[in-house]
Amino acid sequence: MTFRFEPTRRGMLLGAMAFGGLAACSKTSENPAPASAGLTSSWQLGMQLWTVNAELEKDIPGTLKAIKDLGYELIETAGVRGTSAAEYRKQIEDAGLKIRAAHTSMSKLIDSFDKEIADAVGLGAEWLVASSPKPGANFDPKKDWVVAMTEAMNADQWKFNAEHISKMAPKIKAAGLKFAYHNHPMEFLDLGGGQTGEDILVSAAPADELRLELDIGWVAVAGADPAATIRKYADRTDLLHIKDMVKDPAEASGWRSVEVGAGVVKWAEVFAAAKEVGVKAWFVEQEAPYKKPILTSLAESRDYLRKL
């Protein structure tokens, strides 16, 4: 999300989506697959709004209605789209959707903490999620975002972010919000002696002040087992990003985001672990480049999830 990935969402994930996707998937959305007694008996269908960022730039009310028509119910925001938090909340709720979580970045939290808290509260979010760490001066914005972050985030930079989390976490709790951290692949790379960036961040604050939103697709890209990772952080994991990935040599990172069920993730194992640890909510997220209209892809992800 551009607000969380400085200066862009990710270099590898840039690209416009055709607004014709609203029409292209309308036929699919008219006949959604029936809800099963499985996943939807435990969780409502959630979605991260960055997935439809290009559509929102053209038509916020129409895009939100299309999301609702697809059967998604819970929303995780990605900024407030140039308006006030209260106005954006009203637009989302007018579409029949409920905001559960709000994304920002560690850079924005460090640089404009009070505003980010006020926006999350104004949105009516339960969770405020830090979507990415703040890199050091060695971050190269000309490179693919994932590649550049992997190169920039050494142990010292993870500790820098952890120090800020330790100061922010109690203040976020005092504001009535739950604070969570969202990962990318670099969090799970071995920094030496088995230590990872994720472990450094988790040690920054107690479990009642710092929770986790595990992005399952990026966990898999990092080479970690998603179900095992959920269980490893069982006392912290409240939220998930339901993202699937395939290898793609055309992408700088070597991976591309796809519809849920179309990639490498073993979703039955993921949701079994999620039920075990008591995951509170999850949000489908797919990122550019897209191979078909994104709302068509969201319908396919919905249908796959409802069959699990």
Disulfide bonds with the S-S distance in Angstrom:
none
